[in-house]
Amino acid sequence: MAKKGAREIVGLVCKTCKSQNYVTTRNKVNMDAKGKGKLQIKKWCRQCRKVQLHKETTKLK
């Protein structure tokens, strides 16, 4: 059985307009072991009305 607590909840904030549009989870163990920084994904921004780069933040509003 897998260990509990390997995933953490993070918010995704648009880099252009700074609005928080998404909440998702990420695997702490794999992301930290590979030496990667914060999660960055291209997603649809409701404020900008186009696909923008969204970056991980720990503060959830």
SEKOL-565460 format. One record per atom (N, C-alpha, C, O, CB): residue in three letters; x negated, y negated, z negated; atom name; residue number from 1; chain. Coordinates in steps of 0.05 Angstrom, whole numbers, padded with zeros to 5 digits, always signed. Glycine has a CB too. Layout:
! SEKOL-565460
REC   resn       c1       c2       c3   name   resi   chain
REC    ALA        X        Y        Z     CA    NUM       A
...
This chain:
! SEKOL-565460
REC   resn       c1       c2       c3   name   resi   chain
REC    MET   -00017   +00023   +00000      N      1       A
REC    MET   +00000   +00000   +00000     CA      1       A
REC    MET   -00018   -00025   +00000      C      1       A
REC    MET   -00039   -00025   -00013      O      1       A
REC    MET   +00019   +00000   -00024     CB      1       A
REC    ALA   -00009   -00045   +00014      N      2       A
REC    ALA   -00025   -00070   +00016     CA      2       A
REC    ALA   -00023   -00086   -00009      C      2       A
REC    ALA   -00004   -00084   -00025      O      2       A
REC    ALA   -00015   -00086   +00040     CB      2       A
REC    LYS   -00044   -00102   -00014      N      3       A
REC    LYS   -00045   -00120   -00037     CA      3       A
REC    LYS   -00025   -00143   -00033      C      3       A
REC    LYS   -00021   -00152   -00011      O      3       A
REC    LYS   -00073   -00131   -00042     CB      3       A
REC    LYS   -00013   -00152   -00055      N      4       A
REC    LYS   +00004   -00175   -00053     CA      4       A
REC    LYS   -00013   -00200   -00056      C      4       A
REC    LYS   -00034   -00200   -00069      O      4       A
REC    LYS   +00026   -00174   -00075     CB      4       A
REC    GLY   -00003   -00222   -00044      N      5       A
REC    GLY   -00017   -00247   -00046     CA      5       A
REC    GLY   -00039   -00252   -00026      C      5       A
REC    GLY   -00055   -00270   -00031      O      5       A
REC    GLY   -00028   -00249   -00073     CB      5       A
REC    ALA   -00040   -00238   -00004      N      6       A
REC    ALA   -00060   -00242   +00016     CA      6       A
REC    ALA   -00053   -00265   +00035      C      6       A
REC    ALA   -00069   -00274   +00050      O      6       A
REC    ALA   -00065   -00217   +00032     CB      6       A
REC    ARG   -00028   -00274   +00034      N      7       A
REC    ARG   -00018   -00295   +00051     CA      7       A
REC    ARG   -00011   -00319   +00035      C      7       A
REC    ARG   -00002   -00317   +00012      O      7       A
REC    ARG   +00006   -00286   +00068     CB      7       A
REC    GLU   -00015   -00343   +00047      N      8       A
REC    GLU   -00008   -00368   +00033     CA      8       A
REC    GLU   +00009   -00385   +00051      C      8       A
REC    GLU   +00007   -00383   +00076      O      8       A
REC    GLU   -00034   -00383   +00025     CB      8       A
REC    ILE   +00026   -00401   +00039      N      9       A
REC    ILE   +00044   -00418   +00054     CA      9       A
REC    ILE   +00030   -00444   +00060      C      9       A
REC    ILE   +00019   -00457   +00042      O      9       A
REC    ILE   +00071   -00423   +00038     CB      9       A
REC    VAL   +00031   -00453   +00085      N     10       A
REC    VAL   +00018   -00478   +00094     CA     10       A
REC    VAL   +00038   -00493   +00111      C     10       A
REC    VAL   +00056   -00482   +00123      O     10       A
REC    VAL   -00008   -00473   +00109     CB     10       A
REC    GLY   +00035   -00519   +00111      N     11       A
REC    GLY   +00051   -00537   +00129     CA     11       A
REC    GLY   +00035   -00545   +00153      C     11       A
REC    GLY   +00011   -00547   +00151      O     11       A
REC    GLY   +00061   -00561   +00113     CB     11       A
REC    LEU   +00048   -00550   +00175      N     12       A
REC    LEU   +00035   -00559   +00199     CA     12       A
REC    LEU   +00044   -00588   +00205      C     12       A
REC    LEU   +00068   -00594   +00206      O     12       A
REC    LEU   +00042   -00541   +00224     CB     12       A
REC    VAL   +00024   -00606   +00208      N     13       A
REC    VAL   +00029   -00634   +00212     CA     13       A
REC    VAL   +00019   -00642   +00240      C     13       A
REC    VAL   -00003   -00634   +00248      O     13       A
REC    VAL   +00015   -00651   +00190     CB     13       A
REC    CYS   +00035   -00657   +00254      N     14       A
REC    CYS   +00027   -00667   +00281     CA     14       A
REC    CYS   +00004   -00687   +00278      C     14       A
REC    CYS   +00004   -00704   +00260      O     14       A
REC    CYS   +00051   -00681   +00295     CB     14       A
REC    LYS   -00017   -00684   +00294      N     15       A
REC    LYS   -00040   -00701   +00292     CA     15       A
REC    LYS   -00035   -00729   +00304      C     15       A
REC    LYS   -00049   -00748   +00297      O     15       A
REC    LYS   -00064   -00689   +00307     CB     15       A
REC    THR   -00014   -00731   +00321      N     16       A
REC    THR   -00008   -00757   +00334     CA     16       A
REC    THR   +00009   -00775   +00316      C     16       A
REC    THR   +00002   -00797   +00310      O     16       A
REC    THR   +00005   -00753   +00360     CB     16       A
REC    CYS   +00032   -00764   +00308      N     17       A
REC    CYS   +00051   -00781   +00292     CA     17       A
REC    CYS   +00051   -00775   +00263      C     17       A
REC    CYS   +00066   -00788   +00248      O     17       A
REC    CYS   +00079   -00777   +00303     CB     17       A
REC    LYS   +00036   -00755   +00254      N     18       A
REC    LYS   +00033   -00748   +00225     CA     18       A
REC    LYS   +00059   -00738   +00212      C     18       A
REC    LYS   +00061   -00740   +00188      O     18       A
REC    LYS   +00022   -00772   +00210     CB     18       A
REC    SER   +00078   -00728   +00227      N     19       A
REC    SER   +00102   -00717   +00215     CA     19       A
REC    SER   +00099   -00687   +00211      C     19       A
REC    SER   +00087   -00673   +00228      O     19       A
REC    SER   +00127   -00723   +00232     CB     19       A
REC    GLN   +00109   -00677   +00188      N     20       A
REC    GLN   +00108   -00648   +00183     CA     20       A
REC    GLN   +00132   -00635   +00196      C     20       A
REC    GLN   +00154   -00640   +00188      O     20       A
REC    GLN   +00107   -00643   +00152     CB     20       A
REC    ASN   +00126   -00617   +00215      N     21       A
REC    ASN   +00148   -00605   +00230     CA     21       A
REC    ASN   +00152   -00575   +00224      C     21       A
REC    ASN   +00174   -00565   +00228      O     21       A
REC    ASN   +00142   -00608   +00259     CB     21       A
REC    TYR   +00131   -00562   +00215      N     22       A
REC    TYR   +00133   -00533   +00212     CA     22       A
REC    TYR   +00121   -00524   +00185      C     22       A
REC    TYR   +00103   -00537   +00175      O     22       A
REC    TYR   +00119   -00519   +00235     CB     22       A
REC    VAL   +00131   -00502   +00175      N     23       A
REC    VAL   +00120   -00488   +00152     CA     23       A
REC    VAL   +00116   -00459   +00160      C     23       A
REC    VAL   +00134   -00446   +00171      O     23       A
REC    VAL   +00139   -00490   +00126     CB     23       A
REC    THR   +00092   -00449   +00155      N     24       A
REC    THR   +00085   -00422   +00163     CA     24       A
REC    THR   +00067   -00409   +00142      C     24       A
REC    THR   +00060   -00422   +00122      O     24       A
REC    THR   +00071   -00422   +00191     CB     24       A
REC    THR   +00059   -00384   +00147      N     25       A
REC    THR   +00041   -00371   +00129     CA     25       A
REC    THR   +00016   -00363   +00144      C     25       A
REC    THR   +00016   -00361   +00169      O     25       A
REC    THR   +00054   -00346   +00116     CB     25       A
REC    ARG   -00006   -00360   +00129      N     26       A
REC    ARG   -00031   -00351   +00142     CA     26       A
REC    ARG   -00045   -00332   +00123      C     26       A
REC    ARG   -00040   -00332   +00099      O     26       A
REC    ARG   -00050   -00375   +00149     CB     26       A
REC    ASN   -00062   -00315   +00134      N     27       A
REC    ASN   -00076   -00295   +00119     CA     27       A
REC    ASN   -00102   -00308   +00108      C     27       A
REC    ASN   -00120   -00315   +00123      O     27       A
REC    ASN   -00083   -00270   +00136     CB     27       A
REC    LYS   -00103   -00311   +00082      N     28       A
REC    LYS   -00126   -00323   +00069     CA     28       A
REC    LYS   -00152   -00307   +00073      C     28       A
REC    LYS   -00173   -00318   +00078      O     28       A
REC    LYS   -00121   -00327   +00039     CB     28       A
REC    VAL   -00149   -00281   +00071      N     29       A
REC    VAL   -00173   -00264   +00072     CA     29       A
REC    VAL   -00187   -00265   +00099      C     29       A
REC    VAL   -00211   -00268   +00101      O     29       A
REC    VAL   -00165   -00235   +00065     CB     29       A
REC    ASN   -00172   -00261   +00121      N     30       A
REC    ASN   -00184   -00261   +00147     CA     30       A
REC    ASN   -00193   -00288   +00156      C     30       A
REC    ASN   -00215   -00290   +00169      O     30       A
REC    ASN   -00163   -00250   +00167     CB     30       A
REC    MET   -00179   -00310   +00151      N     31       A
REC    MET   -00186   -00336   +00160     CA     31       A
REC    MET   -00212   -00346   +00145      C     31       A
REC    MET   -00229   -00358   +00158      O     31       A
REC    MET   -00163   -00356   +00155     CB     31       A
REC    ASP   -00214   -00340   +00119      N     32       A
REC    ASP   -00238   -00349   +00104     CA     32       A
REC    ASP   -00262   -00332   +00111      C     32       A
REC    ASP   -00285   -00342   +00111      O     32       A
REC    ASP   -00232   -00348   +00075     CB     32       A
REC    ALA   -00259   -00306   +00116      N     33       A
REC    ALA   -00281   -00288   +00121     CA     33       A
REC    ALA   -00294   -00295   +00148      C     33       A
REC    ALA   -00319   -00292   +00151      O     33       A
REC    ALA   -00272   -00259   +00121     CB     33       A
REC    LYS   -00279   -00304   +00167      N     34       A
REC    LYS   -00290   -00310   +00194     CA     34       A
REC    LYS   -00303   -00338   +00195      C     34       A
REC    LYS   -00315   -00345   +00215      O     34       A
REC    LYS   -00268   -00308   +00215     CB     34       A
REC    GLY   -00300   -00353   +00174      N     35       A
REC    GLY   -00313   -00379   +00173     CA     35       A
REC    GLY   -00298   -00401   +00188      C     35       A
REC    GLY   -00308   -00422   +00194      O     35       A
REC    GLY   -00340   -00377   +00185     CB     35       A
REC    LYS   -00272   -00395   +00194      N     36       A
REC    LYS   -00256   -00415   +00209     CA     36       A
REC    LYS   -00247   -00436   +00189      C     36       A
REC    LYS   -00244   -00431   +00165      O     36       A
REC    LYS   -00233   -00402   +00223     CB     36       A
REC    GLY   -00242   -00459   +00199      N     37       A
REC    GLY   -00232   -00481   +00183     CA     37       A
REC    GLY   -00201   -00480   +00181      C     37       A
REC    GLY   -00190   -00458   +00177      O     37       A
REC    GLY   -00240   -00508   +00194     CB     37       A
REC    LYS   -00189   -00503   +00183      N     38       A
REC    LYS   -00160   -00504   +00181     CA     38       A
REC    LYS   -00147   -00494   +00207      C     38       A
REC    LYS   -00158   -00496   +00229      O     38       A
REC    LYS   -00151   -00532   +00175     CB     38       A
REC    LEU   -00123   -00484   +00204      N     39       A
REC    LEU   -00108   -00473   +00226     CA     39       A
REC    LEU   -00098   -00496   +00244      C     39       A
REC    LEU   -00088   -00516   +00235      O     39       A
REC    LEU   -00084   -00457   +00216     CB     39       A
REC    GLN   -00102   -00493   +00271      N     40       A
REC    GLN   -00093   -00513   +00290     CA     40       A
REC    GLN   -00078   -00499   +00312      C     40       A
REC    GLN   -00089   -00480   +00325      O     40       A
REC    GLN   -00116   -00529   +00301     CB     40       A
REC    ILE   -00053   -00507   +00317      N     41       A
REC    ILE   -00036   -00494   +00337     CA     41       A
REC    ILE   -00022   -00516   +00354      C     41       A
REC    ILE   -00014   -00537   +00343      O     41       A
REC    ILE   -00015   -00475   +00324     CB     41       A
REC    LYS   -00019   -00511   +00380      N     42       A
REC    LYS   -00004   -00529   +00396     CA     42       A
REC    LYS   +00026   -00521   +00394      C     42       A
REC    LYS   +00033   -00499   +00401      O     42       A
REC    LYS   -00013   -00529   +00426     CB     42       A
REC    LYS   +00042   -00540   +00385      N     43       A
REC    LYS   +00071   -00535   +00381     CA     43       A
REC    LYS   +00087   -00559   +00389      C     43       A
REC    LYS   +00076   -00581   +00392      O     43       A
REC    LYS   +00077   -00527   +00352     CB     43       A
REC    TRP   +00113   -00556   +00392      N     44       A
REC    TRP   +00131   -00577   +00400     CA     44       A
REC    TRP   +00135   -00596   +00376      C     44       A
REC    TRP   +00141   -00587   +00354      O     44       A
REC    TRP   +00158   -00566   +00409     CB     44       A
REC    CYS   +00131   -00622   +00381      N     45       A
REC    CYS   +00136   -00642   +00361     CA     45       A
REC    CYS   +00163   -00656   +00367      C     45       A
REC    CYS   +00167   -00666   +00389      O     45       A
REC    CYS   +00113   -00663   +00360     CB     45       A
REC    ARG   +00181   -00656   +00347      N     46       A
REC    ARG   +00207   -00669   +00351     CA     46       A
REC    ARG   +00205   -00699   +00353      C     46       A
REC    ARG   +00222   -00711   +00367      O     46       A
REC    ARG   +00226   -00661   +00328     CB     46       A
REC    GLN   +00186   -00711   +00339      N     47       A
REC    GLN   +00184   -00740   +00339     CA     47       A
REC    GLN   +00172   -00750   +00366      C     47       A
REC    GLN   +00181   -00769   +00378      O     47       A
REC    GLN   +00166   -00750   +00316     CB     47       A
REC    CYS   +00150   -00737   +00375      N     48       A
REC    CYS   +00137   -00745   +00400     CA     48       A
REC    CYS   +00151   -00735   +00425      C     48       A
REC    CYS   +00148   -00745   +00447      O     48       A
REC    CYS   +00108   -00735   +00400     CB     48       A
REC    ARG   +00168   -00714   +00421      N     49       A
REC    ARG   +00183   -00701   +00442     CA     49       A
REC    ARG   +00165   -00689   +00464      C     49       A
REC    ARG   +00171   -00690   +00487      O     49       A
REC    ARG   +00202   -00720   +00455     CB     49       A
REC    LYS   +00142   -00677   +00455      N     50       A
REC    LYS   +00125   -00662   +00473     CA     50       A
REC    LYS   +00107   -00644   +00457      C     50       A
REC    LYS   +00107   -00645   +00432      O     50       A
REC    LYS   +00108   -00681   +00491     CB     50       A
REC    VAL   +00093   -00627   +00470      N     51       A
REC    VAL   +00075   -00608   +00457     CA     51       A
REC    VAL   +00050   -00622   +00447      C     51       A
REC    VAL   +00036   -00635   +00463      O     51       A
REC    VAL   +00067   -00584   +00476     CB     51       A
REC    GLN   +00044   -00621   +00421      N     52       A
REC    GLN   +00022   -00634   +00409     CA     52       A
REC    GLN   +00006   -00614   +00392      C     52       A
REC    GLN   +00016   -00593   +00385      O     52       A
REC    GLN   +00031   -00659   +00393     CB     52       A
REC    LEU   -00018   -00622   +00385      N     53       A
REC    LEU   -00034   -00605   +00367     CA     53       A
REC    LEU   -00025   -00610   +00338      C     53       A
REC    LEU   -00023   -00633   +00329      O     53       A
REC    LEU   -00064   -00612   +00370     CB     53       A
REC    HIS   -00019   -00588   +00324      N     54       A
REC    HIS   -00011   -00589   +00296     CA     54       A
REC    HIS   -00033   -00577   +00279      C     54       A
REC    HIS   -00044   -00556   +00286      O     54       A
REC    HIS   +00016   -00575   +00292     CB     54       A
REC    LYS   -00039   -00590   +00257      N     55       A
REC    LYS   -00061   -00581   +00239     CA     55       A
REC    LYS   -00050   -00573   +00212      C     55       A
REC    LYS   -00030   -00585   +00202      O     55       A
REC    LYS   -00082   -00603   +00236     CB     55       A
REC    GLU   -00062   -00554   +00200      N     56       A
REC    GLU   -00054   -00544   +00174     CA     56       A
REC    GLU   -00058   -00564   +00152      C     56       A
REC    GLU   -00078   -00579   +00152      O     56       A
REC    GLU   -00069   -00518   +00167     CB     56       A
REC    THR   -00039   -00565   +00133      N     57       A
REC    THR   -00042   -00582   +00109     CA     57       A
REC    THR   -00032   -00566   +00085      C     57       A
REC    THR   -00015   -00548   +00088      O     57       A
REC    THR   -00026   -00608   +00112     CB     57       A
REC    THR   -00043   -00572   +00062      N     58       A
REC    THR   -00035   -00557   +00038     CA     58       A
REC    THR   -00012   -00571   +00024      C     58       A
REC    THR   +00003   -00558   +00009      O     58       A
REC    THR   -00059   -00554   +00019     CB     58       A
REC    LYS   -00008   -00597   +00028      N     59       A
REC    LYS   +00013   -00611   +00016     CA     59       A
REC    LYS   +00039   -00606   +00030      C     59       A
REC    LYS   +00042   -00612   +00054      O     59       A
REC    LYS   +00008   -00641   +00015     CB     59       A
REC    LEU   +00058   -00594   +00017      N     60       A
REC    LEU   +00084   -00589   +00029     CA     60       A
REC    LEU   +00104   -00609   +00018      C     60       A
REC    LEU   +00107   -00612   -00007      O     60       A
REC    LEU   +00094   -00560   +00023     CB     60       A
REC    LYS   +00117   -00624   +00035      N     61       A
REC    LYS   +00136   -00645   +00027     CA     61       A
REC    LYS   +00163   -00632   +00022      C     61       A
REC    LYS   +00182   -00647   +00015      O     61       A
REC    LYS   +00138   -00667   +00047     CB     61       A
